[in-house]
Amino acid sequence: MSDAEWAVVRDLLSVPGWLSGRGGRPEGYCHRQMIDAVRYLVDNGIKPFRSGL
């Protein structure tokens, strides 16, 4: 995801509770990594572990 695309998407996501002072546990992954992972799966699909199946 390019920086320009991220600038558009970032504003659409909610702010995590721990950043806005509402408590909660910090997230393990940043939102950009999660969006990149979803886009990768949508683009490539979920492929079987073994190609012979």
CORPEFEN-V240237 format. One record per backbone hydrogen bond with DSSP energy under -0.5 kcal/mol. CO is the residue of the C=O (numbers start at 0). NH is the residue of the N-H. E is the energy in kcal/mol with one decimal. If there is no record, write none. Layout:
BEGIN
co=CO nh=NH e=E
co=CO nh=NH e=E
END
This chain:
BEGIN
co=1 nh=5 e=-2.4
co=2 nh=6 e=-2.0
co=3 nh=7 e=-1.2
co=4 nh=8 e=-2.2
co=5 nh=9 e=-3.0
co=6 nh=10 e=-0.7
co=8 nh=11 e=-1.5
co=8 nh=12 e=-0.8
co=9 nh=12 e=-0.8
co=15 nh=18 e=-0.9
co=15 nh=19 e=-1.3
co=16 nh=21 e=-2.5
co=16 nh=22 e=-0.5
co=29 nh=33 e=-1.7
co=30 nh=34 e=-2.5
co=31 nh=35 e=-2.3
co=32 nh=36 e=-2.1
co=33 nh=37 e=-2.2
co=34 nh=38 e=-2.6
co=35 nh=39 e=-2.1
co=36 nh=40 e=-2.2
co=37 nh=41 e=-2.4
co=38 nh=42 e=-2.2
co=39 nh=43 e=-2.9
co=40 nh=44 e=-2.4
co=44 nh=46 e=-0.7
co=49 nh=52 e=-1.2
END
